[in-house]
Amino acid sequence: MDPAHQEQALAGWMTPRYVGQSYNLPRDRVLDALMLDPNDPPRRVSLSEIADLNEMTLQDLQTRVDAAMAQMAAEREAQRGD
């Protein structure tokens, strides 16, 4: 994986899969952050489409992805402390 592609600022052309790979987030975390139903059949959808469907901006989605990253980091830290 190219380090230049890690934790890139979100862009409209990106897909949930790309976000997961860039941020090293598991699928369930990505789907939750992007408000996608894990039971819906998978399809190629862009972040622009997701933002439009949810009447949000890309910055709003970025905030949700950042929060998912922070939550995962906190969980990892809590596990180390056990």
SEFIZA-3560 file (N, C-alpha, C; in Angstrom, 3 decimals):
REM SEFIZA-3560
<numar><xx>0.838</xx><yy>-1.182</yy><zz>0.000</zz><atom>N</atom></numar>
<numar><xx>0.000</xx><yy>0.000</yy><zz>0.000</zz><atom>CA</atom></numar>
<numar><xx>0.883</xx><yy>1.245</yy><zz>0.000</zz><atom>C</atom></numar>
<numar><xx>0.569</xx><yy>2.126</yy><zz>-0.890</zz><atom>N</atom></numar>
<numar><xx>1.306</xx><yy>3.371</yy><zz>-1.035</zz><atom>CA</atom></numar>
<numar><xx>0.984</xx><yy>4.302</yy><zz>0.130</zz><atom>C</atom></numar>
<numar><xx>1.992</xx><yy>4.732</yy><zz>0.905</zz><atom>N</atom></numar>
<numar><xx>1.730</xx><yy>5.625</yy><zz>2.040</zz><atom>CA</atom></numar>
<numar><xx>1.020</xx><yy>6.915</yy><zz>1.639</zz><atom>C</atom></numar>
<numar><xx>1.178</xx><yy>7.330</yy><zz>0.396</zz><atom>N</atom></numar>
<numar><xx>0.516</xx><yy>8.552</yy><zz>-0.073</zz><atom>CA</atom></numar>
<numar><xx>-1.001</xx><yy>8.395</yy><zz>-0.102</zz><atom>C</atom></numar>
<numar><xx>-1.468</xx><yy>7.154</yy><zz>-0.091</zz><atom>N</atom></numar>
<numar><xx>-2.905</xx><yy>6.904</yy><zz>-0.154</zz><atom>CA</atom></numar>
<numar><xx>-3.509</xx><yy>6.629</yy><zz>1.219</zz><atom>C</atom></numar>
<numar><xx>-2.706</xx><yy>6.719</yy><zz>2.254</zz><atom>N</atom></numar>
<numar><xx>-3.197</xx><yy>6.431</yy><zz>3.596</zz><atom>CA</atom></numar>
<numar><xx>-3.844</xx><yy>7.669</yy><zz>4.208</zz><atom>C</atom></numar>
<numar><xx>-5.034</xx><yy>7.467</yy><zz>4.727</zz><atom>N</atom></numar>
<numar><xx>-5.792</xx><yy>8.511</yy><zz>5.422</zz><atom>CA</atom></numar>
<numar><xx>-5.891</xx><yy>9.804</yy><zz>4.615</zz><atom>C</atom></numar>
<numar><xx>-6.160</xx><yy>9.644</yy><zz>3.320</zz><atom>N</atom></numar>
<numar><xx>-6.370</xx><yy>10.799</yy><zz>2.454</zz><atom>CA</atom></numar>
<numar><xx>-7.644</xx><yy>11.518</yy><zz>2.855</zz><atom>C</atom></numar>
<numar><xx>-7.668</xx><yy>12.815</yy><zz>2.655</zz><atom>N</atom></numar>
<numar><xx>-8.920</xx><yy>13.547</yy><zz>2.835</zz><atom>CA</atom></numar>
<numar><xx>-9.940</xx><yy>12.975</yy><zz>1.864</zz><atom>C</atom></numar>
<numar><xx>-11.184</xx><yy>12.839</yy><zz>2.317</zz><atom>N</atom></numar>
<numar><xx>-12.210</xx><yy>12.246</yy><zz>1.469</zz><atom>CA</atom></numar>
<numar><xx>-12.468</xx><yy>13.109</yy><zz>0.244</zz><atom>C</atom></numar>
<numar><xx>-12.737</xx><yy>12.443</yy><zz>-0.856</zz><atom>N</atom></numar>
<numar><xx>-13.063</xx><yy>13.106</yy><zz>-2.117</zz><atom>CA</atom></numar>
<numar><xx>-14.306</xx><yy>12.437</yy><zz>-2.688</zz><atom>C</atom></numar>
<numar><xx>-15.052</xx><yy>13.170</yy><zz>-3.462</zz><atom>N</atom></numar>
<numar><xx>-16.316</xx><yy>12.683</yy><zz>-3.995</zz><atom>CA</atom></numar>
<numar><xx>-16.228</xx><yy>11.416</yy><zz>-4.817</zz><atom>C</atom></numar>
<numar><xx>-15.128</xx><yy>11.188</yy><zz>-5.492</zz><atom>N</atom></numar>
<numar><xx>-14.982</xx><yy>10.013</yy><zz>-6.358</zz><atom>CA</atom></numar>
<numar><xx>-14.719</xx><yy>8.729</yy><zz>-5.576</zz><atom>C</atom></numar>
<numar><xx>-14.320</xx><yy>8.854</yy><zz>-4.325</zz><atom>N</atom></numar>
<numar><xx>-13.953</xx><yy>7.667</yy><zz>-3.543</zz><atom>CA</atom></numar>
<numar><xx>-15.168</xx><yy>6.783</yy><zz>-3.287</zz><atom>C</atom></numar>
<numar><xx>-14.887</xx><yy>5.506</yy><zz>-3.096</zz><atom>N</atom></numar>
<numar><xx>-15.919</xx><yy>4.537</yy><zz>-2.752</zz><atom>CA</atom></numar>
<numar><xx>-15.728</xx><yy>4.103</yy><zz>-1.303</zz><atom>C</atom></numar>
<numar><xx>-16.738</xx><yy>3.502</yy><zz>-0.696</zz><atom>N</atom></numar>
<numar><xx>-16.559</xx><yy>3.001</yy><zz>0.665</zz><atom>CA</atom></numar>
<numar><xx>-15.375</xx><yy>2.034</yy><zz>0.780</zz><atom>C</atom></numar>
<numar><xx>-15.186</xx><yy>1.189</yy><zz>-0.196</zz><atom>N</atom></numar>
<numar><xx>-14.064</xx><yy>0.242</yy><zz>-0.158</zz><atom>CA</atom></numar>
<numar><xx>-12.729</xx><yy>0.977</yy><zz>-0.133</zz><atom>C</atom></numar>
<numar><xx>-12.611</xx><yy>2.017</yy><zz>-0.943</zz><atom>N</atom></numar>
<numar><xx>-11.385</xx><yy>2.809</yy><zz>-0.974</zz><atom>CA</atom></numar>
<numar><xx>-11.141</xx><yy>3.453</yy><zz>0.385</zz><atom>C</atom></numar>
<numar><xx>-12.204</xx><yy>3.990</yy><zz>0.989</zz><atom>N</atom></numar>
<numar><xx>-12.083</xx><yy>4.621</yy><zz>2.307</zz><atom>CA</atom></numar>
<numar><xx>-11.590</xx><yy>3.585</yy><zz>3.324</zz><atom>C</atom></numar>
<numar><xx>-12.171</xx><yy>2.402</yy><zz>3.296</zz><atom>N</atom></numar>
<numar><xx>-11.757</xx><yy>1.342</yy><zz>4.218</zz><atom>CA</atom></numar>
<numar><xx>-10.284</xx><yy>1.011</yy><zz>4.076</zz><atom>C</atom></numar>
<numar><xx>-9.820</xx><yy>0.938</yy><zz>2.838</zz><atom>N</atom></numar>
<numar><xx>-8.410</xx><yy>0.614</yy><zz>2.607</zz><atom>CA</atom></numar>
<numar><xx>-7.504</xx><yy>1.770</yy><zz>2.998</zz><atom>C</atom></numar>
<numar><xx>-7.913</xx><yy>2.982</yy><zz>2.672</zz><atom>N</atom></numar>
<numar><xx>-7.096</xx><yy>4.149</yy><zz>2.976</zz><atom>CA</atom></numar>
<numar><xx>-6.967</xx><yy>4.370</yy><zz>4.482</zz><atom>C</atom></numar>
<numar><xx>-8.063</xx><yy>4.137</yy><zz>5.201</zz><atom>N</atom></numar>
<numar><xx>-8.077</xx><yy>4.390</yy><zz>6.643</zz><atom>CA</atom></numar>
<numar><xx>-7.872</xx><yy>3.125</yy><zz>7.469</zz><atom>C</atom></numar>
<numar><xx>-7.687</xx><yy>2.010</yy><zz>6.793</zz><atom>N</atom></numar>
<numar><xx>-7.493</xx><yy>0.730</yy><zz>7.470</zz><atom>CA</atom></numar>
<numar><xx>-8.636</xx><yy>0.458</yy><zz>8.465</zz><atom>C</atom></numar>
<numar><xx>-9.848</xx><yy>0.695</yy><zz>7.987</zz><atom>N</atom></numar>
<numar><xx>-11.047</xx><yy>0.471</yy><zz>8.782</zz><atom>CA</atom></numar>
<numar><xx>-11.757</xx><yy>-0.785</yy><zz>8.286</zz><atom>C</atom></numar>
<numar><xx>-12.236</xx><yy>-1.613</yy><zz>9.195</zz><atom>N</atom></numar>
<numar><xx>-13.007</xx><yy>-2.783</yy><zz>8.774</zz><atom>CA</atom></numar>
<numar><xx>-14.307</xx><yy>-2.358</yy><zz>8.074</zz><atom>C</atom></numar>
<numar><xx>-14.801</xx><yy>-3.237</yy><zz>7.248</zz><atom>N</atom></numar>
<numar><xx>-16.004</xx><yy>-2.962</yy><zz>6.452</zz><atom>CA</atom></numar>
<numar><xx>-17.160</xx><yy>-2.464</yy><zz>7.310</zz><atom>C</atom></numar>
<numar><xx>-17.424</xx><yy>-3.118</yy><zz>8.439</zz><atom>N</atom></numar>
<numar><xx>-18.563</xx><yy>-2.722</yy><zz>9.262</zz><atom>CA</atom></numar>
<numar><xx>-18.418</xx><yy>-1.288</yy><zz>9.783</zz><atom>C</atom></numar>
<numar><xx>-17.204</xx><yy>-0.884</yy><zz>10.099</zz><atom>N</atom></numar>
<numar><xx>-16.970</xx><yy>0.495</yy><zz>10.587</zz><atom>CA</atom></numar>
<numar><xx>-17.182</xx><yy>1.509</yy><zz>9.470</zz><atom>C</atom></numar>
<numar><xx>-16.721</xx><yy>1.157</yy><zz>8.269</zz><atom>N</atom></numar>
<numar><xx>-16.895</xx><yy>2.054</yy><zz>7.119</zz><atom>CA</atom></numar>
<numar><xx>-18.380</xx><yy>2.219</yy><zz>6.812</zz><atom>C</atom></numar>
<numar><xx>-19.094</xx><yy>1.103</yy><zz>6.752</zz><atom>N</atom></numar>
<numar><xx>-20.515</xx><yy>1.168</yy><zz>6.431</zz><atom>CA</atom></numar>
<numar><xx>-21.266</xx><yy>1.994</yy><zz>7.472</zz><atom>C</atom></numar>
<numar><xx>-20.931</xx><yy>1.819</yy><zz>8.726</zz><atom>N</atom></numar>
<numar><xx>-21.577</xx><yy>2.592</yy><zz>9.782</zz><atom>CA</atom></numar>
<numar><xx>-21.251</xx><yy>4.077</yy><zz>9.642</zz><atom>C</atom></numar>
<numar><xx>-19.987</xx><yy>4.407</yy><zz>9.442</zz><atom>N</atom></numar>
<numar><xx>-19.575</xx><yy>5.810</yy><zz>9.314</zz><atom>CA</atom></numar>
<numar><xx>-20.236</xx><yy>6.486</yy><zz>8.116</zz><atom>C</atom></numar>
<numar><xx>-20.440</xx><yy>5.712</yy><zz>7.053</zz><atom>N</atom></numar>
<numar><xx>-21.019</xx><yy>6.282</yy><zz>5.833</zz><atom>CA</atom></numar>
<numar><xx>-22.527</xx><yy>6.059</yy><zz>5.734</zz><atom>C</atom></numar>
<numar><xx>-23.109</xx><yy>5.559</yy><zz>6.825</zz><atom>N</atom></numar>
<numar><xx>-24.559</xx><yy>5.373</yy><zz>6.919</zz><atom>CA</atom></numar>
<numar><xx>-25.106</xx><yy>4.441</yy><zz>5.849</zz><atom>C</atom></numar>
<numar><xx>-24.385</xx><yy>3.369</yy><zz>5.585</zz><atom>N</atom></numar>
<numar><xx>-24.816</xx><yy>2.376</yy><zz>4.603</zz><atom>CA</atom></numar>
<numar><xx>-25.300</xx><yy>1.129</yy><zz>5.333</zz><atom>C</atom></numar>
<numar><xx>-26.351</xx><yy>0.533</yy><zz>4.825</zz><atom>N</atom></numar>
<numar><xx>-26.929</xx><yy>-0.666</yy><zz>5.418</zz><atom>CA</atom></numar>
<numar><xx>-26.098</xx><yy>-1.875</yy><zz>5.018</zz><atom>C</atom></numar>
<numar><xx>-25.544</xx><yy>-2.604</yy><zz>5.990</zz><atom>N</atom></numar>
<numar><xx>-24.727</xx><yy>-3.774</yy><zz>5.650</zz><atom>CA</atom></numar>
<numar><xx>-25.528</xx><yy>-4.895</yy><zz>5.000</zz><atom>C</atom></numar>
<numar><xx>-26.860</xx><yy>-4.840</yy><zz>5.093</zz><atom>N</atom></numar>
<numar><xx>-27.699</xx><yy>-5.868</yy><zz>4.487</zz><atom>CA</atom></numar>
<numar><xx>-28.094</xx><yy>-5.563</yy><zz>3.055</zz><atom>C</atom></numar>
<numar><xx>-27.825</xx><yy>-4.328</yy><zz>2.607</zz><atom>N</atom></numar>
<numar><xx>-28.108</xx><yy>-3.987</yy><zz>1.211</zz><atom>CA</atom></numar>
<numar><xx>-27.088</xx><yy>-4.676</yy><zz>0.317</zz><atom>C</atom></numar>
<numar><xx>-27.525</xx><yy>-5.089</yy><zz>-0.859</zz><atom>N</atom></numar>
<numar><xx>-26.553</xx><yy>-5.700</yy><zz>-1.776</zz><atom>CA</atom></numar>
<numar><xx>-25.432</xx><yy>-4.713</yy><zz>-2.098</zz><atom>C</atom></numar>
<numar><xx>-24.201</xx><yy>-5.178</yy><zz>-2.128</zz><atom>N</atom></numar>
<numar><xx>-23.085</xx><yy>-4.264</yy><zz>-2.429</zz><atom>CA</atom></numar>
<numar><xx>-23.199</xx><yy>-3.702</yy><zz>-3.843</zz><atom>C</atom></numar>
<numar><xx>-22.892</xx><yy>-2.452</yy><zz>-3.978</zz><atom>N</atom></numar>
<numar><xx>-22.835</xx><yy>-1.801</yy><zz>-5.286</zz><atom>CA</atom></numar>
<numar><xx>-21.799</xx><yy>-0.701</yy><zz>-5.210</zz><atom>C</atom></numar>
<numar><xx>-21.315</xx><yy>-0.332</yy><zz>-6.347</zz><atom>N</atom></numar>
<numar><xx>-20.302</xx><yy>0.721</yy><zz>-6.387</zz><atom>CA</atom></numar>
<numar><xx>-21.007</xx><yy>2.071</yy><zz>-6.249</zz><atom>C</atom></numar>
<numar><xx>-20.720</xx><yy>2.761</yy><zz>-5.172</zz><atom>N</atom></numar>
<numar><xx>-21.333</xx><yy>4.054</yy><zz>-4.904</zz><atom>CA</atom></numar>
<numar><xx>-20.225</xx><yy>5.012</yy><zz>-4.468</zz><atom>C</atom></numar>
<numar><xx>-20.315</xx><yy>6.235</yy><zz>-4.921</zz><atom>N</atom></numar>
<numar><xx>-19.286</xx><yy>7.223</yy><zz>-4.570</zz><atom>CA</atom></numar>
<numar><xx>-19.679</xx><yy>7.966</yy><zz>-3.300</zz><atom>C</atom></numar>
<numar><xx>-18.691</xx><yy>8.591</yy><zz>-2.691</zz><atom>N</atom></numar>
<numar><xx>-18.969</xx><yy>9.401</yy><zz>-1.509</zz><atom>CA</atom></numar>
<numar><xx>-19.854</xx><yy>10.593</yy><zz>-1.852</zz><atom>C</atom></numar>
<numar><xx>-19.747</xx><yy>11.115</yy><zz>-3.059</zz><atom>N</atom></numar>
<numar><xx>-20.631</xx><yy>12.208</yy><zz>-3.482</zz><atom>CA</atom></numar>
<numar><xx>-22.083</xx><yy>11.756</yy><zz>-3.451</zz><atom>C</atom></numar>
<numar><xx>-22.338</xx><yy>10.551</yy><zz>-3.955</zz><atom>N</atom></numar>
<numar><xx>-23.695</xx><yy>10.014</yy><zz>-3.948</zz><atom>CA</atom></numar>
<numar><xx>-24.195</xx><yy>9.812</yy><zz>-2.511</zz><atom>C</atom></numar>
<numar><xx>-23.339</xx><yy>9.267</yy><zz>-1.666</zz><atom>N</atom></numar>
<numar><xx>-23.714</xx><yy>9.034</yy><zz>-0.269</zz><atom>CA</atom></numar>
<numar><xx>-24.033</xx><yy>10.352</yy><zz>0.423</zz><atom>C</atom></numar>
<numar><xx>-23.183</xx><yy>11.347</yy><zz>0.211</zz><atom>N</atom></numar>
<numar><xx>-23.408</xx><yy>12.661</yy><zz>0.821</zz><atom>CA</atom></numar>
<numar><xx>-24.726</xx><yy>13.258</yy><zz>0.332</zz><atom>C</atom></numar>
<numar><xx>-24.970</xx><yy>13.195</yy><zz>-0.969</zz><atom>N</atom></numar>
<numar><xx>-26.209</xx><yy>13.745</yy><zz>-1.526</zz><atom>CA</atom></numar>
<numar><xx>-27.435</xx><yy>13.037</yy><zz>-0.973</zz><atom>C</atom></numar>
<numar><xx>-27.386</xx><yy>11.711</yy><zz>-0.903</zz><atom>N</atom></numar>
<numar><xx>-28.523</xx><yy>10.936</yy><zz>-0.404</zz><atom>CA</atom></numar>
<numar><xx>-28.850</xx><yy>11.266</yy><zz>1.049</zz><atom>C</atom></numar>
<numar><xx>-27.837</xx><yy>11.632</yy><zz>1.812</zz><atom>N</atom></numar>
<numar><xx>-28.017</xx><yy>11.923</yy><zz>3.235</zz><atom>CA</atom></numar>
<numar><xx>-28.043</xx><yy>13.415</yy><zz>3.542</zz><atom>C</atom></numar>
<numar><xx>-28.074</xx><yy>14.227</yy><zz>2.480</zz><atom>N</atom></numar>
<numar><xx>-28.088</xx><yy>15.685</yy><zz>2.611</zz><atom>CA</atom></numar>
<numar><xx>-26.965</xx><yy>16.160</yy><zz>3.528</zz><atom>C</atom></numar>
<numar><xx>-25.773</xx><yy>15.668</yy><zz>3.216</zz><atom>N</atom></numar>
<numar><xx>-24.579</xx><yy>16.008</yy><zz>3.977</zz><atom>CA</atom></numar>
<numar><xx>-23.507</xx><yy>16.505</yy><zz>3.021</zz><atom>C</atom></numar>
<numar><xx>-22.434</xx><yy>17.011</yy><zz>3.601</zz><atom>N</atom></numar>
<numar><xx>-21.270</xx><yy>17.408</yy><zz>2.805</zz><atom>CA</atom></numar>
<numar><xx>-20.192</xx><yy>16.330</yy><zz>2.944</zz><atom>C</atom></numar>
<numar><xx>-19.197</xx><yy>16.414</yy><zz>2.105</zz><atom>N</atom></numar>
<numar><xx>-18.056</xx><yy>15.509</yy><zz>2.246</zz><atom>CA</atom></numar>
<numar><xx>-17.353</xx><yy>15.749</yy><zz>3.580</zz><atom>C</atom></numar>
<numar><xx>-17.350</xx><yy>16.982</yy><zz>4.041</zz><atom>N</atom></numar>
<numar><xx>-16.748</xx><yy>17.279</yy><zz>5.345</zz><atom>CA</atom></numar>
<numar><xx>-17.508</xx><yy>16.572</yy><zz>6.461</zz><atom>C</atom></numar>
<numar><xx>-18.839</xx><yy>16.511</yy><zz>6.348</zz><atom>N</atom></numar>
<numar><xx>-19.629</xx><yy>15.765</yy><zz>7.337</zz><atom>CA</atom></numar>
<numar><xx>-19.222</xx><yy>14.294</yy><zz>7.349</zz><atom>C</atom></numar>
<numar><xx>-19.043</xx><yy>13.721</yy><zz>6.163</zz><atom>N</atom></numar>
<numar><xx>-18.615</xx><yy>12.322</yy><zz>6.080</zz><atom>CA</atom></numar>
<numar><xx>-17.211</xx><yy>12.162</yy><zz>6.643</zz><atom>C</atom></numar>
<numar><xx>-16.336</xx><yy>13.132</yy><zz>6.368</zz><atom>N</atom></numar>
<numar><xx>-14.975</xx><yy>13.086</yy><zz>6.901</zz><atom>CA</atom></numar>
<numar><xx>-15.013</xx><yy>13.062</yy><zz>8.424</zz><atom>C</atom></numar>
<numar><xx>-15.877</xx><yy>13.863</yy><zz>9.010</zz><atom>N</atom></numar>
<numar><xx>-16.016</xx><yy>13.906</yy><zz>10.465</zz><atom>CA</atom></numar>
<numar><xx>-16.444</xx><yy>12.543</yy><zz>11.001</zz><atom>C</atom></numar>
<numar><xx>-17.357</xx><yy>11.882</yy><zz>10.304</zz><atom>N</atom></numar>
<numar><xx>-17.830</xx><yy>10.563</yy><zz>10.732</zz><atom>CA</atom></numar>
<numar><xx>-16.724</xx><yy>9.509</yy><zz>10.605</zz><atom>C</atom></numar>
<numar><xx>-15.949</xx><yy>9.567</yy><zz>9.533</zz><atom>N</atom></numar>
<numar><xx>-14.842</xx><yy>8.623</yy><zz>9.350</zz><atom>CA</atom></numar>
<numar><xx>-13.772</xx><yy>8.874</yy><zz>10.413</zz><atom>C</atom></numar>
<numar><xx>-13.464</xx><yy>10.133</yy><zz>10.673</zz><atom>N</atom></numar>
<numar><xx>-12.489</xx><yy>10.463</yy><zz>11.713</zz><atom>CA</atom></numar>
<numar><xx>-12.950</xx><yy>9.955</yy><zz>13.079</zz><atom>C</atom></numar>
<numar><xx>-14.239</xx><yy>10.069</yy><zz>13.351</zz><atom>N</atom></numar>
<numar><xx>-14.784</xx><yy>9.578</yy><zz>14.617</zz><atom>CA</atom></numar>
<numar><xx>-14.669</xx><yy>8.052</yy><zz>14.706</zz><atom>C</atom></numar>
<numar><xx>-14.888</xx><yy>7.371</yy><zz>13.600</zz><atom>N</atom></numar>
<numar><xx>-14.741</xx><yy>5.906</yy><zz>13.573</zz><atom>CA</atom></numar>
<numar><xx>-13.288</xx><yy>5.513</yy><zz>13.844</zz><atom>C</atom></numar>
<numar><xx>-12.358</xx><yy>6.264</yy><zz>13.281</zz><atom>N</atom></numar>
<numar><xx>-10.940</xx><yy>6.012</yy><zz>13.519</zz><atom>CA</atom></numar>
<numar><xx>-10.606</xx><yy>6.221</yy><zz>14.998</zz><atom>C</atom></numar>
<numar><xx>-11.104</xx><yy>7.309</yy><zz>15.565</zz><atom>N</atom></numar>
<numar><xx>-10.830</xx><yy>7.608</yy><zz>16.972</zz><atom>CA</atom></numar>
<numar><xx>-11.423</xx><yy>6.537</yy><zz>17.880</zz><atom>C</atom></numar>
<numar><xx>-12.616</xx><yy>6.066</yy><zz>17.561</zz><atom>N</atom></numar>
<numar><xx>-13.253</xx><yy>5.017</yy><zz>18.352</zz><atom>CA</atom></numar>
<numar><xx>-12.436</xx><yy>3.731</yy><zz>18.311</zz><atom>C</atom></numar>
<numar><xx>-11.962</xx><yy>3.368</yy><zz>17.130</zz><atom>N</atom></numar>
<numar><xx>-11.141</xx><yy>2.158</yy><zz>17.012</zz><atom>CA</atom></numar>
<numar><xx>-9.846</xx><yy>2.305</yy><zz>17.799</zz><atom>C</atom></numar>
<numar><xx>-9.229</xx><yy>3.467</yy><zz>17.745</zz><atom>N</atom></numar>
<numar><xx>-7.987</xx><yy>3.704</yy><zz>18.486</zz><atom>CA</atom></numar>
<numar><xx>-8.237</xx><yy>3.600</yy><zz>19.985</zz><atom>C</atom></numar>
<numar><xx>-9.347</xx><yy>4.149</yy><zz>20.446</zz><atom>N</atom></numar>
<numar><xx>-9.683</xx><yy>4.086</yy><zz>21.874</zz><atom>CA</atom></numar>
<numar><xx>-9.921</xx><yy>2.644</yy><zz>22.306</zz><atom>C</atom></numar>
<numar><xx>-10.590</xx><yy>1.868</yy><zz>21.474</zz><atom>N</atom></numar>
<numar><xx>-10.835</xx><yy>0.470</yy><zz>21.795</zz><atom>CA</atom></numar>
<numar><xx>-9.530</xx><yy>-0.330</yy><zz>21.863</zz><atom>C</atom></numar>
<numar><xx>-8.645</xx><yy>-0.049</yy><zz>20.926</zz><atom>N</atom></numar>
<numar><xx>-7.334</xx><yy>-0.733</yy><zz>20.935</zz><atom>CA</atom></numar>
<numar><xx>-6.560</xx><yy>-0.392</yy><zz>22.199</zz><atom>C</atom></numar>
<numar><xx>-6.589</xx><yy>0.887</yy><zz>22.573</zz><atom>N</atom></numar>
<numar><xx>-5.882</xx><yy>1.339</yy><zz>23.769</zz><atom>CA</atom></numar>
<numar><xx>-6.482</xx><yy>0.688</yy><zz>25.012</zz><atom>C</atom></numar>
<numar><xx>-7.782</xx><yy>0.589</yy><zz>25.075</zz><atom>N</atom></numar>
<numar><xx>-8.451</xx><yy>-0.053</yy><zz>26.213</zz><atom>CA</atom></numar>
<numar><xx>-8.072</xx><yy>-1.532</yy><zz>26.311</zz><atom>C</atom></numar>
<numar><xx>-7.949</xx><yy>-2.187</yy><zz>25.170</zz><atom>N</atom></numar>
<numar><xx>-7.546</xx><yy>-3.599</yy><zz>25.166</zz><atom>CA</atom></numar>
<numar><xx>-6.119</xx><yy>-3.777</yy><zz>25.660</zz><atom>C</atom></numar>
<numar><xx>-5.243</xx><yy>-2.848</yy><zz>25.334</zz><atom>N</atom></numar>
<numar><xx>-3.856</xx><yy>-2.923</yy><zz>25.796</zz><atom>CA</atom></numar>
<numar><xx>-3.780</xx><yy>-2.733</yy><zz>27.300</zz><atom>C</atom></numar>
<numar><xx>-4.701</xx><yy>-1.934</yy><zz>27.830</zz><atom>N</atom></numar>
<numar><xx>-4.694</xx><yy>-1.638</yy><zz>29.249</zz><atom>CA</atom></numar>
<numar><xx>-5.274</xx><yy>-2.748</yy><zz>30.114</zz><atom>C</atom></numar>
<numar><xx>-5.949</xx><yy>-3.706</yy><zz>29.483</zz><atom>N</atom></numar>
<numar><xx>-6.575</xx><yy>-4.801</yy><zz>30.261</zz><atom>CA</atom></numar>
<numar><xx>-5.577</xx><yy>-5.783</yy><zz>30.787</zz><atom>C</atom></numar>
//
